[in-house]
């Protein structure tokens, strides 16, 4: 998974939870700049940070890496 995919997923979940970046950072006990870097795809959370984000966003860590299945339209019927 690319950092951008993870970044988009975290941002999407944060928005669904109605949290600002500042509030997410506070609840995760991470710096605002760290949350900004994660959401911009500049860095990927690991270990404890990943667990904290998943916990605050109320999802299992594995959900952060789940990618939506795209319908394959490359075949002809």
Order of alpha helices (4+ residues) and beta strands (2+ residues): alpha-alpha-alpha-alpha-alpha
